[in-house]
Amino acid sequence: MNYKLVIKLLLMVVIVVLCVKRPVLFASVAWFSAENNSVSSTHGIDVSHDQGQVDWQQVAQSGIAFVYLKATDGITYTDPKYFDNLAAIKNTSLAVGAYHFFEAEDAPEQQLNNFLSHIKGKGLTLAPMVDVEITREQSAEQIKSRLHEFLTGLELQLGCKPLVYSNSSFWQANIGPSFNDYPFWFAHYGDTMNPPEGLENIQIWQYSQTGTVAGINTLVDLDKVLNGKYALEALKCSY
């Protein structure tokens, strides 16, 4: 028996199987490029220091239209890449906004001061966003009260309504329809969006947390503005 021939045949079988199974093996990774998105002007990303050093010129050339940068967290934290990213993005055509990670146990006024000190007068062009997804052992009533105070103060300071970002289960348990006046950024991963009953005013859909984009060496969140480029225009706010 020609063992070398047998080994070669086995290797060929393995390669064929991998090729057939590839869509399943790699289904958790979403790939973005201008070529595979017919309405690329509606697509964006949100990033933090977790994405490391980003080539924003490549990102802009990939077809991505907008970016949200993590600016702050709680009452004292600043994302270490925020100012570097913001400076580099200004040399591109990308629309850019900033977001704050809301700590449910922290005083909303102090969180607001932290956020405002990093975004006012920085040339941002999209309405700010607040990421609300962790309870920190606070009750739904406490979260709603503090979030309302934060959002109200932010709108008064900037003159535009901020977006609220969360997922289905957290919205149902801790936010609810009383915040439907604010534009919502819905995190739900998959090919179709499946919001909970009662959630309205969804403006942005985060459809993947494992995307790849030219210019970024790590996985990144992929987002889509609903209702096309005109909806992105509606989210523009200079502060």
N, C-alpha and C positions, 0 to 999 in steps of 0.2 A: 504493500500500500504506500502511495506517495503522500507522506504526512505533510509535506510543505503545501501540496495542492489542497489537502483537506483544510489546513489552517487558513489558506487564502479564501477558500469558499465560505468558511465560517465567518471570516472578517467581512466578506461581502454581504452576507446575510444580516449581520449586526448593523452595518451601515444602512442597508435598505430599511430595516426596522426603525432605526433612529430617524431617518428622513420622513417616514410615514407618520411617526409619532410626534414629530417636532412641534406641531401646533399645540398639542396637549402639554408637552413638556415645558413649553415656554409661554403658555397661555397667560401666566400671571404678569408678564412684562408687556407693557404697551409701548409701541414705537411711534413717535411723531415725526412727520416731515411734511413739508408743503405739498409734496406729491401725493400723499395718501390721505389728505384732508381737503375736500373740495371747497370748503369755506374756511380756509385757514385764518382769515381775519377775525374769527370768533374764538380762537384757541389761545390759551395762556398757561402759565405755570405759577406756582408759589414756592418760594425757596427760603432757606435759612442757612446758617453756617454749616449745616449738615451736608450741603452740596459742595462745600469747599470752594476752590478757586474756579470761577465761571468765566468763560470767554463769551461776553455778552454780544460781541459782534457776530459770532457764529449763531448764537441763539436768535438774534434778530433776523438773520438771513435764512433761518430754518423755516420761517413762516409763522412763528409765534408772534402774537400781536400785543399781548399784555403780560405783565409780571406783577406779582405781589411779593414784597419783601417782609420777612419777619423783622420788626423793629424792637419790640419790647415784650417783657413777660412780667406780670405782677407789678410790684411797686419800685423795684430797683434794677431789674435785669435789662441789659441791652444786648441784642444779638451781636456777636463780635464781627460779623461780616456785613452788617447792615450799611454802614457808611461807605465802605469800599464798593459794595454792590451798587449803591445809589449813585455814587460818583461815576462809575463805569457805564451805567445804563443811560446817563444823560448824553452820552456820545452816540446813542442809537435812536431809532425811531419808535422804540417800545413805549407804550403807555405804562405807567408804573404807579402802584399804590402801596401802602404799608399796612401791616396788621399787628395787632396786640394779642398775646395769649392771656386770656382772662383767668386769674386765679380766684376761685370762688370764695376763699376765706379772707382775701385781702380787701382792705377798704377801697371802695370804688373811686373815691376822690383822689387818693394817692396813686392808684393805677392810672387814672386819667392824666394826672400831672406828668407821670413818667412817659406816657405815650405822646402827649402833646409836645413835650420838650424835644422829642426826636422827629416830629413830623411837620410842625408848623414852620413855614418859611424855607422848606427844603426842596421846593420845586416839584412836588408830587402832583400827579394829574388824575388819579382815580380815587373815588371815595374810599375812606379807610374801612378796614374790616376788623371785627373782633372775633377771635376764635374761642368758642365756649364749648368745652367737651369733657371737663373733669369736675367732679363734685367736691373733692377734697373734704368729704364727709359733711358737707353742708346740705341743708334741706332744700327742697325745690323752692319753697317760699323765700328763703334767704338768697338763693341764686337769682331768682326773678327780680327781687327788690334791688339787689346790688347791680345787676345787669341793666336794669331800667335807669338807675342813677347814672351809670357810666355812659350809656348811649345818649341819654338826654343831654348830659354835659358836653359830650363830644359833638353832637349836632349843633348845639348853641355856639360852640367855639369855632366850628369850621363852616357852618352854613349849609351843610349837605348831610343827607341821611347816611349813616354808616351801614355796612353790610354786617349781618350776623352769620357766622359760619358754625355749622354743627352737623351731626349725623342723625339718623332717624330715631334711634332709641333714646339718645340724650334729649332731642327736641321733645319727644313725647313725654318723658319723665320730668324734665326740668325747665323747659322754655315755654312751649305751648303757643296757641293761636293768638294770645294777647300781644305778641310781638310781630304779628303779620304785617304791620305797617312798615316794618323795616325790610329792605331787600335781603333775601336769604341766599346763602351760599351752601348748597347741599352736597355733602360728601356721601356718595354711594357708588361703589365700584362694580362695574360690569358694563354690558352692552346697552342696557336700558336703564332709565332712571325710574325708581320706585319710591316716591315720597309717601310719608304717612298721611292718613286722612286728616284733613284740617290744616295742613301746611300750605300756605299760599305765598305768592310773591317770590318764587324762586327765580333768581336772576343768573346765577352761575352754578354749574354742575361740575363737581370734582369727580371725574369718572375713573381715575386711576391714581394709585400711589406708587406705582412701579414703572413709570414711564421713562423713556430715554429720549434725550434731545441733544442735538449737535451743540457742542460747547460746554456740556456738563458731563463730568466723569462719573457721576453717581446716578442712582435712580431718583426720579423727581415726580412730584404730583402734576397731573395733567388736568386742566380745567377747560370748560367751554361755556361761553356766554350764550344763554338761550335767546331766541328771537333775533339772532344775527348781529351784524355790526352796529345796527341802530341802538341795540340794547347797551352795547359798550359805550356809545356816545352818551347815553342816559346816565351812566355811572361816572362820568368825568366830573372832577371837582378839583379846583386849584386851591391849595392851601400852603 
